[in-house]
């Protein structure tokens, strides 16, 4: 696997940016894309419909555990969504990700 993309939902754009900035400061990620979504989910027995913001962050597989722990520590949700996807990209982009976090 070349690198991973991690999908993290947030209550606001500010929260997503704060988490992305902290992960960048700690060199746990190379970059983040932040975008709005509408989430529909079951929560405490009811259907919830909320506007959320996703931080889609890119890093190496070696950083997965540290990233997951850091997000869990600073995320305001009781049950944050922190999903990992194994991905591949063009060689130059993968090299840039590795160099940015190592």
MOURWO-V21136 format. One record per backbone hydrogen bond with DSSP energy under -0.5 kcal/mol. NH is the residue of the N-H (numbers start at 1). CO is the residue of the C=O. E is the energy in kcal/mol with one decimal. If there is no record, write none. Layout:
BEGIN
nh = {NH/NH}
co = {CO/CO}
e = {E/E}
END
This chain:
BEGIN
nh = {2/3/4/5/6/7/8/8/9/10/16/17/18/19/20/21/22/23/24/25/26/27/28/29/30/31/33/35/37/39/41/43/46/48/50/52/52/53/54/55/56/56/57/57/58/59/63/64/67/68/69/70/71/72/73/74/75/82/83/85/87/94/95/96/97/98/99/100/101/102}
co = {87/87/59/85/57/83/6/55/81/53/12/13/14/15/16/17/18/19/20/21/22/24/23/23/58/58/56/54/52/50/48/46/43/41/39/37/50/10/35/8/33/54/6/55/31/4/60/61/63/64/65/66/67/68/69/70/71/80/7/5/3/90/91/92/93/94/95/96/97/98}
e = {-0.6/-1.8/-2.9/-2.5/-3.0/-2.7/-0.6/-2.0/-1.0/-2.1/-2.1/-2.6/-2.5/-2.2/-2.5/-2.9/-2.1/-2.4/-2.4/-2.9/-2.0/-1.7/-2.8/-0.9/-2.8/-0.8/-2.2/-1.9/-2.7/-3.3/-2.1/-3.0/-1.4/-3.5/-2.7/-2.3/-0.5/-2.4/-3.1/-2.8/-3.2/-0.6/-2.7/-0.8/-2.0/-2.3/-1.6/-1.5/-3.0/-2.8/-2.3/-2.5/-2.8/-2.2/-1.7/-1.8/-2.2/-0.7/-2.4/-2.6/-2.6/-2.2/-2.4/-2.0/-2.1/-2.4/-2.6/-1.9/-1.4/-1.8}
END
